[in-house]
Amino acid sequence: MAKKSKTSSFSHEFQLKTTPKDNRILDIRLDAGRNLYNACLGEALKRLARMRSSPEWQHAGKMSKGKQRTALFNSARNQANYSEYALHAGVGNLRNSCWIGDHIDSLTAQKIAARAYKAVEDYQFGKHGKPRFKRKGWMSSLEGKNNKAGIRWCNDHIEWSGLNIQCLFDRKDRFGVQAHALSHDVKYVRLVKKNIRGTARWFVKLVLKGTAKIKRENQIGAEAIGLDIGPSTLAVVGDTDAMLTEFCPEVGIPYKHIRLTQRKMARSLQTANPDNYNEDGSVKSGKKQWFFSSKYQALKSELAELQRILAETRKRAHGRLANKVMALGTRIKTEKLSYKAFQRAFGKSVIRRAPGKFVGILRRKAENAGGKVTEFSTRSTKLSQSCHCGRVTQKPLSKRWHACACRVKAQRDLYSAFLAKHVSNDILDTRQAAEAWPGANLLLERAVSRVQCEAANGRNHPASFGVNRRQSCLPVKDGSTTVEAGNIAFIARETAGIAVRTP
């Protein structure tokens, strides 16, 4: 495997000012890259199967860890010629032996081979499922290996084997992000094709040396922060503030509209291909030829545009939330979770909220600001079951408030985030948590008070917040004043001089 660059990097994207001729050439080269990727993927899968079936590999799998076991694994790998650099050597011969060599340069071909090898390697170690061959239209990007040959960035445009395409720049550049990006050296260039409102557009993504610009409005704090991440919620506890919020509440997936559109697409497909269906409406087995009507293509584009808008909205919401978290600090601690398990247990919620995507954005932003997101084991800490007094009590998922015999009472997610602050080397420091609890208790109560105030004003919150009195059975404090959630709206309106009928 190629060594990763040790220098920090960030990316910036520009839209390309392409002509119909440029679009046609780029589409041909993208399809050539797709065919080359499929060939590399097939070859890598063959070499992986050959390596796994070798006697050395099977014998090493039965041995305990050690140098001899590692040597056998390496021997099996070398005999099968299974490595990224071996695939680079093979892709050069493959590219030059067919029409693909007229459209894809050697450095771009090597990056395609590296991409295929990475997919197979992730499958080998169980990180992802078996990689699929890409059908026409499934591949949307190509990238170079450096900025010296192949796909290159030259001052204000890209050059690639006879192509010379200008970029669309932001003339205002309100926050100076564009100027900051253009002042850094380019590592390599990635071309990306996107379908926006039914129109194909090309973008260039520059991977640059250095760190991304932090806007003045996005302040960076210096506190240690604990997070508790759920399928749809986030609890944050710092030294001076705490927060309980949803992931991207503005993203609402129109399930009914999607379902109706998919039904229209299915009916259109069956109308255009009657010979491919049985009398009961099921699809016939065996090889078939499909025809897609213009109506079907329009519905497909409509559905793709809807999904694109939802993804962009979700990404912006995650970015804003990450900035709020980093306003407290960049030394962030949270549990190491299985987001695949989240998908199995809370499918619709994870599709809408994408908590794993948020963690990735937060990690990138924290590292860019000189901080770090530290993940620790849930098996050794058991934060949702633990109290800082040392007791560990199993709680059902429906119990949303932590209540211990030591008279500690708090919202469950916020309390887990508070404990996460005091985890070191996968061990909860109960002494440190007990010393910090008197000051943190007020922060947690204020966070709950804000949520209950929002609920009293008509904003819907997930049931996991436990903001109803039947769920919490707790008064909520804000400063030195103790109020109940049902009275917050009455007090606010009474202060404004609005007559409200007492329930």
N, C-alpha and C positions, 0 to 999 in steps of 0.2 A: 504494500500500500504506500502511495506517495505520502511524504511527510507534509503535515499541515504547516502553513506559514505561521511564524511566531509573531509577526508584526500585526498590530491591531488594524482592523479594516471596517469600512462602512460602505453603504451603497447609495447612489442617487440616480433617479430615473428621469429621462427626457423623452418626450414624444418625437418621433421622426417625421419629417416632412417628405413623405414618399409619393412618387408618381405611380400611375398604373403599371408602367414598365418595371419599376422597382418592386412593386408588390408581387408581380408575376415571377420575377427572378428570386425573390426571397421565399415565395411559396415553394418553388421548385427545390431550392436548397434545403428548406425545412423538411420536405418530403424525402429528399436524399438522406438527410440526417436521421430521419425516422427509420428508413430501411437499413442504414448502417447500424443503428442502435439495436434493431431486432437481430441482425446478424451477430453482433457482439454478445447480446444477451443469450442467444442460443448456444454460442460457443462456450461462454462462461458456465452455463448450466451443464453442458456436456462434461467440461473439465471438473466441475464440482462433483458430479455423479461418479466420474472415473476415480477421483481422489477418495471419495467415501467408500467405494467398493474395493479399494486396494487392501491387501492383507496387513500392511503397516498401520493403516488408519484404524482398521477394526481391532487390531491387537492393542493399539495405544488407547482406544476407548475403554478397554477393560482394566487398564492400569491406573494406579493412583498418581496424583500429580507429582511431577519431578522432572529432572533434566532428561532422563531417558524417554519419558513419555513425550516431552516436547520435541526431542530429536526425531522420534518416529513420525509425529505429525508433520514436521518440516520435510522429512524424507518423502512422505506420501504427497505432499503439496508440490514438491519439486518434480517428482516423477509424473504427476498429472499436468505439470506446466501451468498450474493454477495460481496466477498472481496478476496484479494490475499491470506491471511492466511487460509481462509475457503477452498480455492482451493488447498492449500498445504495439508490440512488434507484429502481432498478427493482423491488426486493423490496417497497418500500412500496406501490406500485401493485398488485403481484401479491397481496399480503396482504389489501388492502382490497377486492379484486374477487371474493373467494370466501369460503367458510366458514372458512378458516384464520384470518381476522381476528378471529373470535369466540374464538379460543383462544390465539393468539400475539400478544404485544405488540410494538410497533415496535422497541424496543431488542433484544429477543431475536431478532427477525427479522433485524436487522442483523448480529448475531453469527453467525447461521446462514449469511447471505450471505458473511460474511468467511471462514467455515470452508470453504465451497464454493470460494471464490476461491483460498484458500491451497492447496487440493488441486490445482486446475488449474494454478496457478503452479508448484508443485513438478513437475508433469508437464511443463510448458513447458520448464523448465530441466534436465530429466533426473534430478531427485532421486528421483522415484518413478515408477511406471508410471501408465497412464491410470486416473483415478479411476472407481470404479463407482457406479452408482445403488444406493441402499440399499433392500433389500427389507424387508418388515414384520418387525420384531424385530431388525434390524441396528443401529439407532440406540439408544444407551443414555444419552445425556446432552444437557442443554440448559443454556445459561448466559446470564447477563445482561451488560450492557455496563458498568454501574456499580451502586452501591448506593443510588441515589436514586430509581429507578423500575424497573418491571418486577419481576424476581425480586430481592427485597431481604432482607437480614438485619436483624432488629429485636431487639436485645438477646439473646433466648434462643430465637427462632423465626424462621421464614421467612414472608414474605407475598408472594403473587403472584396478582393479579387475583381477589380474593375468597377465595383459599386462605390459611389460617392454620394452620401445622403446627409443633408443638413438636418439640424434639430430645431425644435420650437422651444425658445427660451421664455422664461417669465421676465418681462421687462420691468415690472415693479419690484419683484424680489423683496417683499415687505420685511421679512425676517432675516434676510441675508443668507439663507440656507443654500441657495444656488451658487452664490459667489464663494461661499465657504467650500463647497464641493469642488468647484472648478479650480480652486487654488491648491488642490492636493494631487499627488501623482496617481496615475491609473495603474492598477494591478492587471486587470483584464476586463473584457467587455462582454456583456450578455445581451443578446437580441431576444425580445419577447413579443409574441403576437397575442393580441387581446381582441375579443369581439365585444364592442360597446355599442349598445342600441342597434344591433344587427349589422354593424359595419366593422370590418377587420381593420385594426390599427396596429402599427408597429412602434415599439418603444425600445430605447437603449438603456440598459442599466449598467452604470459604471461602478465597478468594485474598486474602491479607493483606499490608499494607505492613510492611516490616522484614525481619528474619532469623529463622530457626527457632531454637528453644532447643536448645542443646547440653547433653546430660546430663552430670552430674558424672563418671560412670563412663567416658565417652568423652573421654579426654584428647587434646589437640591438641599435636602436636610442632612443632618449628621447623626441621627438617632439610630439605635438598634431597633429593628421592627420584627414583630411576629405576625405570621399570616396563618389563617385557617381557611382552606379552599374547599368549597363544596361543589356539587354539580352545577349550581346556578347562583351561589352566593359567595361573598368574600368578607371575612372579618379581619380587620387590621388593628393592631395595638402597638403604639409607640410609647415614648416617654412622656409626651405632652398631649397626645390626642389618640382617640380610637374611632373606628368607623365600621359600620355594618351596612353592606350594600349588595345590590344585585349585579351580576354581569350583564352589561349591555341591555338595560331594560327597554331601550328604544327599538330593539330588534324584535319584531313580531312576525312570525312565519305564517303566511296565509295558507294553512293546510287545506282548507276547502277549495280555494282557487287552484292550488297545485293539483289536487286530486281530480278536479273537473277537467283541467287541461290535459292531464295524463289520460283520462278516459277518452277525450276527444282525439288524442293522438292514437290511441289503441284502435278506435273505430275507423279512423282515417287509414291506418295501416292495413286493417282487415279488408276495407273496401278496395284498396289498391292492389291487394294480393290475395284474392279469394282462393286461389289454388293451394295456398300455404296453410289453410286452416281446415280442420275437420268440421263435421256438421254440428257438433256441440260447441264450437267456438274455440277449441283448443288448437295449439299449433302442431302441425304434423312433424314427425321426427324425420331425420335425414337432412341431406344437403338441400338448401333452397336458395332461390334468387329473390331478392326483395326490391321493390320499387317504392320510392318515397315521393308522395305527391307534394305539390307546392304548398298546400294547406298544412300538411304534416311538417314541412320544413319551417313554415311560419310559426306554428305552435311550438316547435322545438327551440326556435330562436327566442320566442317570448319567455319560455321557461328558463332558458340559459341566462337571459338578461335579468330576470327576477333573482336568480341565485347569485349573480354577480353583484347586484345592488345590496343584497343581504350580507354578502361576504365583506364588501367594502364598508358598510355601516358597522358591522361587527368589529372590524379591524380598527376603525377610528375610535369606537367606544372603548376598546381595550387599551388603545394608546392613551386616551384621556385618563382612564382609571389608573394606568401605570404611572402617569405623571403625578396624580394625586398621592399615590403611595410613596413615590420618591421625594415628594415634598417634605415627608417626615424623615426619610433617611434612605441610604443605599445598602446598608448591612442588613439583609433580609433573611429571615429563617422561616422555613415552612416544612411540612411533612412531605416525604417522597411518596407520591400517590401513583396509582395505576389508572391512567385515563382510559385505557381499554376496558377496565372493570367498570368505570363510570358509564361508558357507552353501553355496556351490557345491561346495567341496572337502571340507568336513567337516560334511555336513548333519546327521546324527544328533547329533554332539557339540555343535554350535551350538544345536540345538533344546533340548538338555538344559541346557547351561551358560549360553547367552546372554551372551557376553562384551561385546557392544555395550551391553546393558542395564547391565552393571556400570560401564562407562566413563561412561554418562550419570549414574548415581547418584553415582559418585565426583566427577564434575565439579560436580554440584549441591552436594554436601556441602562440597567444597573452597572453592567460591565463597562459601558461607554462612559459612565460618570465616575468610574473608579471604584465601584462597589462590587457586591457579589450576592447572588442568591444561593444560600446554603440549604440543601435538602437533607433531612435526617430520617432515620428509620421509624416507622410507626409501630413496629413490633416491640422495640425496647422502650419507647416513650409512653405510648398509650395515652395521649393527651386528653382524648374525649372521655376517658374513664378515670383519670387521675385528679387528685387534689394536691395543692401545695403543702397540705399537712402530712402527706405521705400515704393516704388511703387510696386504694384503687377499687372502684366499684363499677361493674358492668351496667350500662344503661341502654335501654331500647332506643332505636332511632327516633321514635315518636316523642321521647322526653327531651325537650328543647332547652331546659334550664338545669344548670348544675347546682345541686343542693347537697351539702355535705354535713355530717354530724358536728363538724367544727364551726358551724354557722356561716360558712361561706356560701353565698348565693349569687349567681351571675348567669347571664345568657350563655348558653353552651358554646357557641362558636367563638364568641368574644373571649371567653375564658380559655379556650384551647389556644387562641392566638396569643393571649397573655403568657401562657405557659411556654409556647414555642420560643418566646424571647429568651427564655432561661434554659434552653437546651444547648449542651456542649458535648461534642463527641458522642452523639446519640444517647446521651443520658440527661434526664431532667434534674436540674439543680434545685431541689425543693427549698433549701435554705435561702438561696438568693431570691427565689420566687416569693417566699414568705416575707422577706424584708421589703420587697417592692409592692406587695399587695395593698397596703393601706392607701398608697397614692394611686395605684392603678384601679382600685375599686370605683372611685369617683369617675374616672375616665370611661369605664365600661357602662356605668349607669347613665352618664350623659349621652353616650352613643345610642343606648336603648331609648332614651327619652326623645332623641331626634327622630328615630324610626317611628315611635308611637305617635309623635306629633304629626308626622307625614300621614300615618294611617288614619288619624282623626280628621285630617283634612281631605280624605277621600282617595289617597293613593294606595293602590293594592300592593301588598308585599307577599312573598312566599310564606307558606305555613311554617317553614323551617326557621323563620325568624322568632316565632313564639311571642309575637307582640300582643296577642289577645290576653285579657286578664285570666281567662280560664286556663291558658297555657302557662302563664308566668306565675300568677298568684303573688306578684311582687309590686310594691309601689316603686315609682321611678323618680330618681332625684336628679335635679339639674342645679348645680351650685348648692346653696343652702336651703332651697325650697323643695318640698316634697309634694308632688302632684300626681294624680292618676291620669291615665291616658284619656279617659272619657271626659275629663274636665279641661283638657288643654285647649280644645277648640272653643269652649264656652268662655274661658278666661281671655283668650285672644280677642274674641268678638266683643266681650264686655268692655275690654280696655279701649276698643275702637268706638264704643258708644252705640253698638248695634244691639237691638233688643232680641234676645234669644229666649225661647220658651224652654223652661227647665223640664227634662224628661221625668 
